Amino acid sequence: MLVHPQFDPVAIAIGPLSIHWYGLMYLLAFFQFWWLGKLRIDRGAAPGWRIEALDDLLFYGVLGVILGGRLGQVLFYEPTYYLAHPLEILAVWKGGMSFHGGFLGVLVAMALIARKHQRSWLEVTDFIAPLVPLGLAAGRIGNFINGELWGRIADPSLPWAMVFPQVDALPRHPSQLYQATGEGLLLFLVLWFYSATPRGRGAVSGLFLIGYGSLRFLAEFFRTPDAGIFGHSDVVSMGQWLSLPMIVIGILLLYRARRQPQGR
């Protein structure tokens, strides 16, 4: 069996200043968002979009991800802990960011962008959807480096079963890497090529919701479930409950988009 390397969460330490791997993964996520967005604009895959608008998208998106992600972790997963330790809410460098919370934060941020640039909300979300998955992959790699969000117990004969010494001596699924591959790389490839052809408004956003929601739902079968506000369950986890509405809304958006003329 493999053993988790127990990485030092601090990547660079200069005197009292410490830069954590988790923070670096977020910086990588934001950089790839801007670079892929510029690539889409330069290739003409996003008619009407300019670099100036992309800069605004990144700024508002960063605020949405960080504020929404942290509040989502506090409200959806660990309200009791953070109620007892309110100052810990600010310690984002220690990890603890909810995707679904960050997703809601980004939706609010994109509504502000849509209003500022006089575009429809779905036009904005269609543009950013292919730029998100690789950033999600970077975040999951950060989880793996931190040795958090470990998987469920696995068959010892599984070649990549991994022991997380900080948890116990049992073989587990490296679920962080499963999610980095599925919700990250695979979803990126699907959305990147799907969005290369003009689609009805909301189609790309809908496919993102279906893709992420479905892949996250499956990944939860290999990940140790979080208790969440509905309590601890080995049947339907908090992550699965939050993913189900995404799938339903995504299907509705795709259905709606197919009834519209193609184009943006």
N, C-alpha and C positions, 0 to 999 in steps of 0.2 A: 504494500500500500504506500501511497504517497503521503508525505507529511507537509502540512502548510509551513512555508519558510519562516513564519513569524517575523515579517519585515518590521523594521523600525518605522513607525508612522511618520517620523520626522525625516524629510528628505534632505533638508539643508538647515544647518544651525550656525548662525553668525552671532556670537555673543548671546544676548537675551532674545534675539529674534529667531524664531523657528518657523520654517516653511514645511507644511505637512504635505505628504503625497496626495491626500484627499483634496486639498486645495489646488494642487497642481493639476489634478485630473479635471477639476472644474474649469481652470484656466484653459486647458487643452480643449475642453468641450466648447467653450465660448469662441476660441480661435477658429476651430474647424467650422462652427456655425457661420462665422463671417466669411471664411475662405470659400466654403461651398456656395454660400449665397452670392458672392462675387462671381464665382464660376458660372452659376446659372444665369446671372445678368449678362456677363460677357458673351455667353454662348447663345443669347437670345431666347433662352428657355423660359424667361419670365418677362414678357413684354410689358413695358411701362414702368418697370422698377429701375431705380437708380441707386448708386452707392450711398448717397446721402440718406435715403430711406432705410437702407440696410444698416447704417450706423445707428439710426434711431431704433430699429428693431432689436439690435443687439443690446443697447442700453436698457430699453424697457424690458426686454426679455430677461436680462441678468437680474433685474430687480424682482421680476415675477417669479423666476426660478428660486432665488434665495429666500425671499420673504414667504412665498407660497409653500415652498418645500419644507421650510422649517415649521411654519404654522401647521402644515398638514401632519408632520410628525408629532407635533404637540397635541393636536386635536383628535387625529384619527387613531394614533397608535399608543401614545404614552401620556395621556392627560393627567393621570394620577401622579406619575413621577415628576412631571414638570410643575405641577401645582405645588408639590413639596419642595422643588428646587427651581424656583423661577429664574434665577440668574443663569442656569444652565441653558436656557432657551437661546441665549446669545452665543454659546460656545459651538458655533457651526463647524469649526475646524476639527472637532472631535467626531464628526459624522452625525448621522441621524437626520436624513432628508427624505421626505416622502415624495415619490414621483407624482402621485395623484394630487398632492397639495401643490407641488411645483407646477403641474399641468394646469390646475385651476388658476394659479397666479399668472401664468403666461397667457391664459385666455383673457383675463382682465387687462393685462398689459397690451395685448393685441387689439382689444377693443379701443383702448386709448390711441394706439397707433392708427387704427382705421379712421377714427374721428379726425386725428391731426392731419392725415394725408388724404382725406376725403375718398376713402376706398371702402368697399364692403368688408365686413368682418371675415367672411369666408374667403374672400380674395387674399386677405393677409394670411390666414391660416393655411390656405393651399400653398402659398409661397414658402412658408417656414417648415411645413411638415417633412419634406425630404431632408432638411438640414438638422433635424433633431436626433435621429437614431444613433449616429456615431457619438454624439455627446452623451447619450444614455450609456453606450458601451464604455466610455471613459469613466463614467460614474461608477459602473459596476466593477470595473478594474480597481477603482479606488476602494470599493467595499472589500474586494479580495485582498488587497494590500493591507487593509486594516484588520483583516481576519474577522469581519462582521457579516451578519446575514448568512451564516453558514447553512449548508443543506441538511436534509433529513438523513437518517442512517441508511447506508447503502450496503449492498451485498459485498463482502470482502473480496470476492473474485472479480469485481469490476476493476478493470485496469487503472482507471483514473480516480478510484475511490480515495478520499483524502482524510487524514486525521488532522483535526484542529486542536492542538494540545491545550489551548486556553479553554476549550470546552470539555473534552473528555478524550479517551483513547479509542473511540469508536470510529469506524470508517464512515465517511459522509460524502454526499454529493457536493462537488464544488459548484453550488448553484449560482454563485456570482458569475462564474465563467459561462454557465449555460445562458444566463440572461444577457451577458455581454454579446454572446454570439447570436442569440435569437432576436431579442428586442433591439439589439444594436446593429450588428453587421447584416443579418438577413433582412430585417425590416428596412434598413437603408437601401440595400440593393433593389428590393421590390419597389419602394417609393421613388427612387431615383430614376429608374427606367420607366415606371408608370407615368411619372410627371413630365417625361421628355416629350410626350405627345399631348396636344391640347385636350383638356377634359372639361366637362361641365362643372360649373362652380360648385365647390363643396365635395367633388369626387375624391380629390387627393386627401383632403382632411378626413373624409369618411373612411378611406382605405387605411389611413394611419390609425384611426380609432379602432377599426376592426382588427388590424394587424397587431397593434400593441396589446389591446385588450385580450385577444386570443392567446398570444404568445406568453403574456404575463400570467394568464389563467393556468396555462399548462405548466409554466415554470414553478408555480406555487406547489405543485405536487412533489417537487424535488427540494423545495426550500423549507426550512423550519418555519412553521407559521407564526406570525406575530399575533399577540392577543387582540389588540385593537379594541375599539369601543364596544364591539359586540361580544367581547369575551374570547377566550381561547377555544379554537375548534380545529380538529384534525379533518373535518369534513369539508367545510367551506371556509377558507381563510379570509382575513380582512382584505388582503390584496385581491382576492377573487371577487369579493363583494363589490369592491370599488371598480373592478374591471368590467363587470357585467353591463353597467350603464353605458360604458364606452362602446362596447360591441353593438348594443341596440341603437344608440345614436348614430354610429358609423353606418349601419345598414340603412337607416332612414336617410342619411345624407347621400349615400350612393344611389338609392332609389330616386331621390329628388333630382340628383345631378343627371341621371340618365334620361329624365324627361325634359331636360333643357338642351339648347343648342350647345355644341362643343365650343370651347374657347374660354378665355378669361376676361 
